[in-house]
């Protein structure tokens, strides 16, 4: 498949943003990693602590806004791949059968708890932000929506049977793990001064990065063993003889040859796989170890880990499209 950079930006950036929102939502439910317990504002409303998130509210607020920027930029970039972007809203109407429609609807719904959480920062008189139950509910909705959005995005590709490399059991877990790894590493950059929280975040990021590396290696091993069916089996003419094309189905390049006929040399594929693996797993794991053992170097190490993981995600996602072969290429 021809890698579309708009879709690559969409899946990587929105996945990272949803990872941030997912972790923030979980923390709002538990009040332990990012936000702390909410506190009531004083008479002037000054101590609302940014959305009423308590002592660590500023970190939670910045994480929420960073997630919003990543998700929004990612969703907007996906429109660039459409032939007629002004008709993008029509994709939401097929939610019964289309994972793309479900992803769009879930993405829009996930903005609702985000807006509700941020409103008190601009309207201090909204005291619901200091209510423990309300924060837990909004956090649960934000986490559930973020998880569902990434799940739907992954299934857009995993449901496509004509592309064997995508119709694979590893696709959905890999998408979810990328969101978690990038979310953890970016979150760690905001909470590095809070030692109890940073240790837990580093541990979760390390486990997720390790699981992602194992899962991705298994995925690459699986797609290397895939063989496209022959023309005989594709046309159900195996018992007749060899099926050959009488003449080319086209006289010039067309959509299918441009989008479906992209070929990546195996030697280049292997090099890019190694680079991607080092970036999204190797370097982050080493940086997390440094941040764990040397607290004074934690800020620099965590920033390096986050940037490396994002770069690795871009390369991995480019490979995800470039290595996929559509069965229609049998006829070209």
PAMI-208901 format. One record per residue: residue in one letter; z negated, y negated, x negated of N, C-alpha, C in turn. Coordinates in steps of 0.001 Angstrom, whole numbers, plus 524288, in hexadecimal, padded with zeros to 5 digits. Each point is the difference from the previous one (the first is absolute). Layout:
N
AZYXZYXZYX
...
REM end
This chain:
332
X80000804A97FCB7800007FB5780349800007FB217FC92
X8028F7FBF7801ED800227FB127FD247FAE37FD11800E2
X7FCE47FF347FBE47FAEE7FD5D800BC800BD7FA66801D6
X7FDAE7FEB480475800327FAA8802147FB097FD337FE6B
X800947FBD87FD047FB657FD537FDEA7FCA67FDA580451
X802697FE73804557FCE57FDDE804497FC4A8041980230
X801DD804CD800757FCB580435802047FBE9801977FBF4
X801687FFD17FB067FC40801397FBDE7FB8A7FC1280010
X801537FAFD800537FBF67FBF18004F7FCAD800C2804E2
X8027A8015C8043D7FD2D800D3804E87FBF1804557FF7A
X8019B804897FE2A7FC71804727FFCB7FBA87FF3F7FBFB
X801497FD9D7FB867FC0D7FF517FBE77FC167FBBB8016F
X801FC7FB69801777FC7F7FB9C801127FCD6800CD804F8
X80280801BC8041E7FD0A800E8804CE7FC17804687FF49
X80179804007FD027FC4D8043F7FEF77FB317FE1B7FD1F
X800CB7FCAF7FC057FB8E7FDC87FD257FCA97FC948038A
X8028D7FCDF803587FD197FCAE803947FCD58031D803ED
X8025880415802147FD1F8034F803AE7FB8E802E47FD44
X800C5801397FAFD7FBC08025E7FD087FB597FC5C7FF8E
X8010E7FAFC7FF087FBD07FC187FFD37FD3D7FF9C80548
X803067FFB3804257FDB27FF8E8053A7FCEF804E280178
X80202804817FE747FD4F804E78013F7FA95800247FD85
X7FFB27FE9A7FAFE7FAFA8000B7FD4B7FC507FBDC8022F
X802227FB6C801427FCC27FBE1802487FDFB801AD80552
X8036380289803147FE55801DF8051B7FBB5804117FF9C
X80093803967FC527FBE8803F17FF3A7FAE07FD6F7FE6F
X800637FBFF7FCAF7FB3F7FD6C7FE3E7FD547FD0680465
X803227FDB28036C7FDB67FD4D804727FD16803D18038B
X801AE804E57FFFB7FD4B803F28031B7FAE4801A97FD6F
X7FFF78001E7FAC97FB67801F47FD337FCB47FBAB7FD90
X802497FB517FF3A7FD547FB907FD8A7FDF2801787FA96
X8034A8027D7FCD77FDFD801AC7FAFF803517FECE7FB48
X805367FF838009C803447FFA47FB58801AF7FA667FEDE
X801D77FD3F803E8802307FAD87FEFF7FCDD7FBA88028C
X7FE38800C7804CD7FE517FB7E8030B7FA237FF1C8004F
X7FCEC804037FFFF7FA6A7FF42800DB7FEDC7FF01805B6
X7FB087FFBB801877FE9D7FF2D80570800FE7FA4E8017B
X801EB7FF27804C1800F87FAA9801BC7FAE67FD2980120
X8001F7FAD87FF877FB5C7FCF18010B8014F7FBA5803C8
X7FC2F7FE8A80339800D27FBE3803D38008D7FAB37FD44
X803657FCA8801ED800977FAD17FD977FB677FC848014F
X7FF357FC097FCBC7FBDB7FC5080130802067FBF8803E7
X7FCEC7FBF9800FA8016F7FC3780404805287FD4A7FEC5
X8010C7FF1C7FB0A804D47FD587FE88804A6803A47FFB2
X7FEEC8051F8001680437803D17FFA8801EF800EA7FA85
X7FD797FD887FC1B801E5800697FA9E7FF3F805707FDD9
X7FBC28029A801797FED2805197FDB5802C680475802C7
X804387FEC7802C7802F18042D8029780254803BB7FC02
X8007A7FE3F7FB22801AA803597FBAC8057D80245800C1
X803997FCD5801CE80562801B68008D80065804D280380
X800E47FF3B804DC8007F8041D803E97FAD9802AC8011F
X7FBA67FDF87FE1A7FB06802768012F7FF2B8051E7FD3D
X8026F800D17FB7F7FFA5804FC7FD597FB38800797FC77
X7FCA37FC2C7FFE27FB4D800867FCD8800B47FE0D7FA7B
X7FCAD801E47FC6F7FFD77FDFB7FAB080521800B77FD14
X802BB8043C80126804E0801047FD32804B67FE9A80350
X7FF347FC76803B98042E7FEBC803A6804E17FDDC7FD73
X7FF6A7FCE07FBDF804997FDB87FD8B803AC8042C7FDEA
X7FDD28042A7FDD58034E8043C7FE0B802FF8028980470
X7FD468011E804478028A802768047A804437FC788022E
X7FEF47FAFC8001F803C57FC4B8021F804ED7FFE87FCA4
X7FF5F7FFD37FAE2804877FFF67FC88803098052880051
X7FD338044B80095802A58051080092803308001780500
X7FDC37FE1D80440802D27FFD5804FA804EC7FCA07FF92
X7FF7F7FB6E7FDA9804807FC897FF7F80420802467FC57
X7FE49802787FBCB803C0802797FC6B802F98045D802C5
X7FD278031280314802908041180306803E97FDBE803D8
X7FE977FBA580270803887FD6E803B4805087FE487FD4B
X7FF7F7FDA37FB62804A27FE357FD2380388804997FE9D
X7FDB3804307FDEE8031D8048B7FE74802AA8028D804AB
X7FD16800B88043D8023A8027C804A7804597FCA58024E
X7FF0D7FAF080065803DA7FC8180261804FA7FFAD7FCBC
X7FF637FF527FAE28049F7FFCE7FC95802F6805268003E
X7FD258045C800108028E805148005680311800A980509
X7FDA17FEA280463802AC8008A80509804BF7FC6A8005D
X7FF767FB477FE0F804737FC618002880475801D27FC78
X7FEA98024A7FB8A8041F801D77FC748031A8047D80260
X7FD86803168036D802CB804608026A804607FE2280389
X7FF7E7FB4780211804167FDE68036B805067FEF87FCF1
X7FF817FF287FAEB804947FED57FCCC803DD8047C7FFA9
X7FE59804C08015880380804837FFBC80318800AC8050C
X7FEB27FD03803FE802978009780508805257FCFE80013
X803D180233802A6805037FD5D8007D7FFA17FB1A8034E
X7FCDC800418042D7FF287FB86803727FA217FF4E800C1
X7FD707FD2D7FC6C7FA4E7FF60800427FE0F7FDBF80526
X8034C7FCCC802AC7FE3C7FD9A804DA7FF1C804098044E
X801F1804C47FF3E7FF3C80416803EA7FBB1803D87FE77
X7FCF37FE937FC177FBFE803997FE107FC0B8016280439
X7FF027FC5E803A07FC17800FA804118016C804A78036A
X8050A8014B80053801A08045F8034B7FE088053C7FDEE
X7FEC78002B7FAFB7FE14804E87FDBE7FAC08019D8024E
X7FD277FC50802457FADD801368022A80054802EE8052D
X804958004C8024980082802478053880052805F280009
X800BC8025C7FB70800CD805AC7FFD27FB2C802ED7FE05
X7FB6F7FE2D801807FB268022D7FDE57FF1E805AB8018F
X80284801CE8041A7FF278056E801AF80257803EE7FC2F
X8042C7FE837FD65802B8803B47FC92800987FE337FA64
X7FF477FAFA7FEF68012A7FDE47FACD7FB037FE8E7FD1B
X7FF74802117FB497FB967FE7A7FCAE800897FA627FE35
X804CD7FE107FFAC800D57FA8A7FE8C7FDBE7FC5D80424
X800F280148804F67FDD37FCDE8043B7FA128004580001
X7FDE7804A37FF2F7FA4C800A17FFE97FD9F7FCDF7FB80
X802A48001F7FB897FE007FD117FB837FFED7FA228012B
X8041D7FE0C80283800357FA78801467FBCE7FE66803DF
X7FF1F80330803F17FC057FEC9803EA7FA8E8002F7FD94
X7FEF0804157FCF17FADA800787FD817FF197FB7D7FC39
X8041E7FE797FD217FF7A7FBA07FC4B7FE707FB03802D2
X8026B7FF00804727FEB17FB49802FC7FA768004980234
X7FE7780495801F27FAC7800938023A7FBC67FF657FBCE
X8013A8018E7FB2E7FC1D7FFAF7FBD67FEB67FA5E7FE93
X803857FC628013C7FEE07FA837FEF97FBAA7FDE780391
X7FF2D8027A804787FC297FE03803C07FA6F800187FDD4
X7FE07804787FDFC7FAB77FFD67FDBF7FF9C7FC6C7FB41
X804437FF8A7FD017FFEE7FC607FB8F7FF2F7FA67801DB
X802E67FE72804047FF6C7FAB3802197FA877FF2C80220
X7FDEA803EE802C27FABF7FF898022C7FBE57FF6F7FBC1
X800BF802A07FBA37FC447FFA97FBB48003F7FAB87FD34
X804A77FDAC7FFE7800A17FB177FD297FEFF7FB3080358
X8002480084805127FF457FB7D8036F7FAF07FD027FEF6
X7FB7F802A97FF617FB217FD0F7FF307FFFA7FC987FB22
X803478013D7FC278002D7FCBD7FB53802247FA9A80148
X8034A7FFB88041A802487FB008018D7FD507FDBF804DB
X7FD438035D802D87FD2A7FE46804A67FA59801E17FF8B
X7FCA47FD427FD2A7FAA8801BF7FF007FCC7800E7804E8
X801887FDB1804677FCEB800AF804BB800B28056A8026B
X803BC803057FE02800C180550801FD7FBEB8038F7FD8E
X7FB9F800A28028C7FB9A802D47FDB8800B3805E68003B
X8043D801E08028A8009B805AB80038800B28024B7FA93
X801807FCB07FC22800C8801EE7FAB27FAE9801D37FD90
X7FB8F7FE32802167FB01801957FDCE7FDCC804B9802D5
X802DD80217803BC7FE288047E802F98016B805087FD2F
X7FC1A803227FEE2800CB804C17FCF2803B7803C5802BB
X7FF5F800B1805148033D803B1802F2805B27FE4580013
X800D47FAE5800CD805587FE0080027802B6800C57FAC3
X7FD347FEED7FBB48024C800CF7FACF80177805B17FF20
X7FCAF80383801B480121805967FF5F804E08018D8031B
X800717FE01804C6804828015580344805037FDCA7FDAA
X7FFD97FB0C7FE6E804A17FDA27FDA28017D802B77FAE9
X7FC128017E7FCF78011C802DA7FB3480284805418011C
X7FE18802B7803F28024A8050D8016A805A67FF5C801C9
X801077FBFB80315805567FF0B801D5803A07FE9A7FB7D
X7FE147FCD87FC5C803317FE7A7FB7E80137804B97FC99
X7FC15803467FEF7800D1804A37FCC1803AB803DD802B0
X7FF21800EC805138034A803BA802D8805A07FE158005A
X800B07FAF08010D8054B7FDE380048802DC800467FAD8
X7FD447FEDA7FBC18026A8003A7FAD3801A3805897FE9B
X7FC90803BD8010C8013F8057D7FEEC8049E801D180347
X800057FE89804F98043D8019E803758052D7FD8C7FE68
X7FFE87FB1A7FE2C804D77FD627FE6A80282802BF7FB58
X7FCDD801527FC0A8021F802C17FB6E801EA8056B80191
X7FD18802978036E8018A80534801D5805487FFCE802D0
X800BE7FC138034E804F67FF73802C58046C7FECB7FC3D
X7FEFC7FC997FC2D804047FEB57FC26801C3804DC7FD07
X7FC46803367FE6680159804C87FD2980332803B380362
X7FEB280054804FA802C58039E80377805767FE2680162
X801287FB047FF208055B7FE30800BD803AB803287FC8B
X7FE368014A7FB538032F802F67FC4C7FF02805DF80063
X7FB1C8017C800DC7FEB78058F8001F8027A802D880498
X8017A7FD368041C8023B8029380499805DD800E67FF8F
X8027A7FE127FBD7805B1800597FF88801AA8053D7FD9F
X80166803A7803448018D805367FE2B805107FFFC7FCD1
X803C87FC85800F7804C28000C7FCCC7FF227FE647FA52
X7FB4E7FE1A7FEB97FECE7FE907FA947FB838037B7FE32
X8012D804797FDA67FBEC803CA7FE997FBBA7FDC97FC7F
X8014C7FC567FC857FC127FDD57FC717FBE77FCD3802EF
X8014E7FE12804937FC4B7FD02803237FD3F803678040F
X802D2803D2802037FDA180383803E27FC92803E87FD15
X7FBA67FDF67FE0B7FCC4802D37FC4D7FA417FF038014B
X7FCBD803FA7FF567FA837FF898017E7FCE87FC4D7FC7B
X8021E7FEA07FB7F7FD297FC907FC66800EA7FA3080115
X803E07FEB180310801777FA86800AF7FB9C7FCD180280
X7FDDC801E48044A7FBE67FD15802BA7FB107FF6D7FCA7
X7FDEF804367FDA37FB677FF567FCA3800E77FC477FB74
X804AD800107FDB08011E7FC877FB9A7FFEF7FA4D801C1
X8024B7FEE0804767FFE67FAA48020C7FA667FE30800F0
X7FCD9803618024D7FA987FE958011C7FCE67FF347FAF6
X800E6803517FC247FD2A7FF867FB0F8019D7FB1E7FCFE
X804F97FE978002F801AF7FB2A7FD727FD497FB4F80270
X7FF997FFF3805267FD507FBB3802A47FA4C7FFC67FE63
X7FD84804947FF937FA788002C7FE907FF2C7FE537FA5A
X80343801EA7FC697FF717FEA27FA7C800C97FA267FF2B
X804507FDEC80212800FC7FA687FF577FBD17FCBE802BA
X7FE37801CB8048F7FBE67FD31802BD7FAEB7FFEA7FCF6
X7FE86804727FDBF7FB2C800527FCEF800427FC857FB29
X80459800407FD36800737FD057FB278001B7FA2080109
X802C67FE6A8041C800207FA738014D7FAB17FE2B801FA
X7FD5780347803067FAC57FEA8801DC7FC407FF6B7FB71
X8006D8037C7FC2C7FC897FFC87FB7A800837FAD97FD0E
X804997FDA28002D800BB7FAFF7FD587FCDA7FBA980299
X7FEAE800B6804FF7FD047FC03802D17FA22800D37FF8A
X7FE46804D77FF457FA5D8011B8002B7FDDC8019A7FAB6
X802A97FE827FBC67FE63801E67FAD87FA897FE387FE74
X7FE067FBC48024B7FAD47FE247FE707FB92802DC802C8
X8013A80328803D47FBFB802C8802EC7FFC68059F7FE00
X7FC6E801157FC6F7FFFB805077FD467FFA5804CB80382
X7FC9A80038804037FFD5804B88033F8052F800F7802C2
X802657FBD5801F6804E380093802D18047A801667FC51
X8001B7FDB57FB6480454800FF7FC797FFEF8059E7FE07
X7FB5C802297FF317FFB18056B7FE3A8022F803B580417
X7FEB27FF04804F3802088035180430805E67FF4F8008A
X801C97FB287FFA48059A7FEFD80072802FD8028A7FB8D
X7FDF07FFA47FB3F80286802787FB808004A805E8800B4
X7FBCC80246801F27FFE9805B1800C78041C801A9803FD
X8003A7FD3E8046E803CD8015280414805927FF437FDFC
X800EB7FBBA7FD24805367FF097FDDB801928043D7FC22
X7FC57801AF7FCC280130804177FC37801548052C80295
X7FCF580178803F080114804E3802D0805417FFAA802C8
X8010E7FB8B80289804E67FF5E802D5804AC800067FC48
X7FF8E7FD737FB7A8044F7FFEA7FC3980116805717FDDC
X7FBDA802F97FF10800BA8055F7FE20802AC8035780419
X7FE2E7FF91804DF8026D802F58043B805B07FE6E800C6
X801217FAF17FF68805587FE198008E80387802477FBCA
X7FE1F8002C7FB288031F802367FBBD80137805BF80100
X7FC17802F1801A8800C78058E80120803DE800B68047F
X7FF4C7FCE48041B803618006F8048C8059F7FE827FEBD
X800A17FBEC7FCDA805487FE457FEB5802C3803EB7FC75
X7FD32802507FC5D8025C804117FCB7801B7804A68034D
X7FCCB80162803C58016D8044C8038A804D37FE9780339
X8005C7FB188019A804937FE3F802FE804F08005A7FCB1
X7FFBB7FDFA7FB3880495800357FC9E801978059F7FED9
X7FC418035A7FF3D8013E805827FF14802A380261804CB
X7FE417FE738049B8023A80227804CE8059D7FE2F800D3
X801137FAFB7FF1A805517FE2680102803CD801D97FBD5
X7FE0A801397FB5080377802157FBF7801FF8056E80174
X7FD31802AC8035F8018D80541801A7803677FFFA804D9
X800CF7FB5E8023D8031F7FFAE804CB805C98007C7FEB0
X802B580326802F4805AB8007D7FF88802697FEB680546
X803A17FC4F7FFFC802AD7FEB6804D58032B804AE801D5
X80085800C5805148031D80466801F2805B97FF607FE85
X802C3804377FFFE8058F7FFD27FEBD803147FE08804B3
X804E97FEB47FF12803507FE568044F800AD80460803F8
X7FFFF804C97FE09800A480476803887FB6880070803C7
X7FB347FF827FDE77FB72800708036A7FF767FB3D80386
X8017E7FB7A7FE017FF927FB4380322803B68001C804A3
X804688029B7FF64803D380067804457FFA880533802DC
X7FC2D8035F7FE797FF468052780275804DA803657FF62
X802A67FF937FB87804C58030C7FEFC7FF54803787FB35
X7FB2B801F77FF2C7FF0B8030F7FB4380352804F17FFBB
X800ED8028380474802B6805017FFEE805DF7FFA27FFA5
X802267FB638002F805AF7FF6380007802367FF7D7FA83
X7FD377FD1E7FCB3801ED7FF237FAB67FE2F7FACB7FE02
X802887FE3C7FBDA7FE877FB067FDA58021F7FB7A80334
X7FCAB7FC43801118018A7FB61802F7801527FBAB7FC2A
X804AB7FE0480056801AA7FBB97FCA3801EC7FB878036A
X7FFEF7FB5A7FDD1801DA7FB78802E8805EA7FF927FF84
X8028C7FF2C80479805B47FF777FFFB801A57FAE97FD6E
X7FD227FBDB80135800E07FAFA7FD7D7FAEE7FCE280057
X7FF977FBFF7FCDD7FB407FCDA7FFEF7FF3B7FD6D80550
X7FB147FFB4801D97FEFB7FDBD8052A800597FA1180019
X8016C7FD9D7FBA38005B7FA527FFE8803D17FE637FBBC
X801DE7FB548005E803B27FE067FC1B7FD937FBDB7FC7E
X7FB677FE2C8014C7FD4F7FC2D7FCCC7FA2080099800DD
X7FD027FD4D7FCD47FA528005D8007A7FE3C7FE3E80568
X7FC35802CD8022B7FDE97FEA0805207FA0B8003A7FFDC
X7FDAB7FF6B804867FA4C7FFDC8004B7FD93804FF7FDE7
X8023F804788016A7FDBF804FC7FE5E8003F800B97FA17
X804597FE8C7FDA98006B8009E7FA547FC7E7FC327FD24
X7FF1D7FB5B802467FCA67FC2C7FD727FA348016380098
X7FE688018B804A97FA79800DF801167FE43805947FEEC
X80346803CE8013A7FE6B8057B7FF9E801DB802AB7FB0A
X803D37FDB97FD5580256802A67FB877FDFB7FE387FABE
X7FBAB7FD2A7FFF87FDCD7FE307FB0A7FE1A804B17FCD6
X80161800277FAF77FE96804627FCA17FD097FDEF7FB44
X7FB928026E7FEE27FCDB7FE8F7FB708000E804877FC22
X8018D7FED87FB2B80035804197FC047FA96802537FF22
X7FFD18052C7FF307FAFE802AD7FF747FCE87FE017FB4C
X802B57FEB07FBB97FD2C7FE267FB607FD4E7FACB80115
X802957FC9B802FA7FD8B7FB0E801747FB7D800E3803C3
X800AF803BB803747FBE98013A803C87FB09801C07FD48
X80074803517FC237FB61801F07FD327FD2D7FB987FD26
X802F57FC967FD837FD8C7FB9E7FD357FD0C7FC73803C9
X802737FED5804637FD817FC90803D07FB358028A8026B
X8002D8051E800A17FB6A802BF802107FB5B7FF7C7FC55
X800F2800AD7FAFD7FBCC7FF8A7FC217FDD27FA757FFF4
X803887FC218001C7FE3B7FA8A7FFFF7FCC77FEDA804DB
X801E7801C18047E7FD2A7FF0F804E37FAAA802927FFEE
X7FFC0804D17FE1B7FB0D802DC7FFD37FC107FD467FC75
X801D17FE1D7FB927FC807FD2C7FC707FDFE7FAF280279
X803627FD63802F07FE897FAF98023B7FC4A8008A804A4
X8012E8039C803AD7FCB08003A804A17FB50803A17FF73
X7FFCE803107FBB57FB8D8038C7FF537FDA47FFA77FA85
X80338800857FBF87FDF8800397FAA87FD287FB157FE58
X802AB7FB978003C7FD977FB0C7FE647FB6E7FE8380385
X8006F800668052A7FB767FEC6803527FB3C8035C7FEDD
X800C1805107FF0C7FB84803657FED77FD617FE637FAE8
X803227FEC37FC0B7FDCC7FE377FB087FD2A7FACC800B4
X8025D7FC6D802F47FD897FAE9800EB7FAF68009280322
X7FFF580383803D77FB41800E6803107FBA28023B7FC9F
X80167803667FC567FC1E8022E7FC737FDAE7FBB47FC92
X803547FC7F7FE1E7FE1C7FBA37FCD17FC647FC7980337
X801987FEEB804D97FCC77FCAB803597FABC8028C8012C
X7FFE88051F8005C7FB22802D68010B7FC567FFE07FB4A
X80248800D87FB4C7FCD18006C7FB467FEBC7FAB67FD91
X803857FC31800A17FF427FAE67FD8E800367FBCF8043E
X7FBA37FECD80283800017FC2F8044D8022E7FAAB7FE81
X7FF477FE697FB1D801EB7FAD97FE6B805FC7FFB18000B
X8028E804877FF9B805B88001D8000E802258018080557
X7FC9380050803EB80194801F2805208041F7FC8A8028C
X7FF6D7FAD87FF8E803A47FC73802A080589800D97FE0E
X800A37FFDF7FADF80537800B57FDBE80226805708012E
X7FCC1803F97FF5E801BE80566800D1801B9800DF8059F
X7FD247FDEE803B680153800CA8057E804F87FD1C80182
X800BF7FB5B7FDD9804DB7FD298010B804B9802F07FDD2
X7FF71802187FB4F80434803217FDAF8011E804D280356
X7FBDB80295801C6800A6804AC80343802E37FEB980506
X7FE8D7FBAB802828027B7FE92804EF805CA7FEB57FF40
X8013A7FCFE7FBFC805727FE917FF0080345804C17FE7F
X7FDC3803757FCCD802D4804B77FE658011880382804AE
X7FC2C8009F8036B800AB8035D80492804437FDE38039E
X800297FAD6800B2804187FDB48034080561800C67FD8E
X800597FF357FADE804F9800D27FD53801B5805B58006B
X7FC51803957FF51801398058780086801C0801618057C
X7FD9C7FD81803E980182800FE8056B805A27FE3E800FD
X8018F7FB967FDB1805637FE28800AC803D8803E77FDA0
X7FEDB801EF7FB558038C803BD7FD768001F805218030E
X7FB76801C98019F7FFBF804E980306803097FF7D8050C
X7FF8C7FB95802A0802C17FF51804F6805DA7FF917FF2D
X801AC7FDA27FB9C805947FFD87FECD80209805937FF2C
X7FD03803197FD2C80181805777FF3D8000D8030480526
X7FC597FEC8803617FFA0802A780510805237FF91802FB
X802817FB787FFA4805017FF44802A880489802077FCAB
X7FFD77FEF37FAF4804708015B7FCA5800BB805E67FF82
X7FBC3802FD8002C80065805A97FF478012F802E880506
X7FFDC7FD588045E800F38029180505805DE80088800F7
X801918047B802038057D800FC801328009080153805C5
X803787FD428028F8011F8010D80581804138045D80055
X7FF5680376803CF803918047680066805807FE6A80188
X800B77FB20801B68054D7FE4680144803687FFB47FB19
X7FD717FFB37FB6B802FF7FFCE7FB1C8030F8050B7FF0E
X7FEC980424802D3802FC804DD7FF78805C17FF2580151
X8010D7FC4580353805597FF21801C8802BA7FBB87FCDD
X7FD427FDE27FC238024E7FBD57FCD080047801B47FA55
REM end
